[in-house]
Amino acid sequence: MEPPSRQPIGFWTARAAEAVRARTRGALKEIGVSQPEWWVLHQLSLHPEGVERAAVVETIGPNETPAVLDSAIDSAIEKGWIEAAGARLLPSEVGAALFERAAALQHALQAERMAGITAEDFATTITVLQKTIVNVGGDAWHW
């Protein structure tokens, strides 16, 4: 195997993304939440006074299509996790409790991903990936 400095970054970033996404989605599914629903619950946790539906879709937008996000919002409303007050979305008590459970799961998944990785190595990796994205004309933005 070639030394890491000679291996293709595109290959490894794609494999990492696939592995992390599959693990995260599988773990969330076990507690009855899709990843897009998690993103919606997370956004509402940041805005307990409510937030416009369009703002939620716009903020999460780089992660998924608007149709998937609208479907996740509609699903969360149907399940009673969020309430719609006009165009504003508010977390329900059930949704807030589910968010806490899913957030604890996300923290456990992050600890799992970080096993054997120092905070410094993680920060360096993120910095390198952000620079790589910018270097090829991409947008290294995250909400």
C-alpha positions in Angstrom: 0.0 0.0 0.0 1.3 3.5 -0.9 2.1 5.8 2.0 -0.8 8.1 3.0 0.9 11.2 1.4 0.6 9.5 -2.0 -2.9 8.2 -1.8 -5.9 9.9 -3.5 -7.8 12.3 -1.2 -11.0 11.9 -3.3 -11.1 8.2 -2.7 -10.6 8.5 1.1 -13.0 11.4 1.6 -15.7 9.5 -0.3 -15.1 6.3 1.7 -15.2 8.2 5.0 -18.4 10.1 4.0 -20.1 6.8 3.0 -19.0 5.0 6.2 -20.0 7.9 8.5 -23.3 8.5 6.8 -24.2 4.7 6.9 -23.3 4.4 10.5 -25.2 7.6 11.5 -28.3 6.8 9.5 -28.4 3.2 10.8 -28.0 4.3 14.4 -30.7 7.0 14.0 -33.0 4.6 12.3 -32.7 2.3 15.4 -34.4 5.1 17.5 -37.0 5.8 14.8 -35.5 9.0 13.3 -34.2 9.6 9.8 -31.1 11.8 9.3 -33.1 14.6 7.6 -35.6 14.5 10.6 -32.6 14.8 12.9 -31.4 17.8 11.1 -34.8 19.4 11.4 -35.0 18.6 15.1 -31.5 20.0 15.6 -32.4 23.3 13.9 -35.4 23.6 16.1 -33.3 23.0 19.2 -31.3 26.1 18.2 -34.6 28.1 17.9 -36.9 27.1 20.7 -39.0 30.2 20.0 -39.7 28.8 16.5 -38.2 29.3 13.1 -39.6 29.8 9.6 -39.9 26.6 7.6 -38.0 28.2 4.7 -35.1 29.1 6.9 -34.8 25.5 8.1 -34.8 24.2 4.5 -32.3 26.9 3.5 -29.9 26.2 6.4 -29.9 22.4 6.0 -30.0 22.8 2.2 -26.4 21.8 1.4 -27.0 18.4 3.0 -30.0 17.3 1.0 -32.6 18.4 -1.6 -35.4 20.7 -0.6 -37.9 18.0 -1.4 -36.3 15.6 1.1 -36.2 18.3 3.7 -39.8 19.3 3.2 -40.7 15.7 3.5 -38.8 15.4 6.7 -40.5 18.5 8.1 -44.0 17.1 7.1 -43.1 13.7 8.6 -42.0 15.3 11.9 -45.3 17.3 12.0 -47.3 14.1 11.4 -45.4 12.3 14.1 -46.1 15.2 16.6 -42.4 16.1 17.0 -42.9 19.6 15.7 -45.8 22.0 15.5 -46.5 24.4 12.6 -47.8 27.8 13.6 -48.3 29.3 10.1 -44.9 29.2 8.4 -43.1 28.9 11.8 -42.0 25.6 13.2 -41.9 24.9 16.9 -40.5 21.9 18.8 -43.2 20.0 20.6 -42.5 18.4 24.0 -42.3 15.0 22.4 -40.0 16.4 19.7 -37.8 18.1 22.3 -37.5 14.8 24.2 -36.7 12.9 21.1 -34.1 15.5 20.1 -32.4 15.0 23.5 -32.3 11.2 22.9 -31.0 11.6 19.3 -28.4 14.2 20.5 -27.1 11.8 23.1 -26.8 9.2 20.3 -24.9 11.7 18.1 -22.5 12.4 20.9 -21.9 8.7 21.3 -21.3 8.3 17.6 -18.8 11.2 17.6 -17.0 9.5 20.5 -16.9 6.3 18.4 -15.5 8.1 15.4 -12.9 9.8 17.5 -11.5 6.6 19.0 -7.7 6.7 18.6 -7.8 10.2 17.0 -6.5 13.2 18.9 -8.4 16.5 18.9 -5.4 18.0 17.2 -5.4 15.4 14.4 -9.1 15.9 14.0 -8.7 19.7 13.7 -5.9 19.3 11.2 -8.0 16.9 9.1 -11.0 19.3 9.0 -8.6 22.2 8.2 -7.0 20.2 5.4 -10.4 19.2 4.0 -11.7 22.8 4.1 -8.6 24.1 2.3 -8.9 21.3 -0.3 -12.5 22.2 -1.0 -11.7 25.9 -1.4 -8.6 25.0 -3.6 -10.9 23.2 -6.1 -13.5 26.0 -6.1 -15.9 24.5 -3.6 -17.6 26.1 -0.7 -16.3 24.9 2.7 -19.3 26.2 4.6 -21.1 24.4 7.4 -24.0 25.6 9.4 
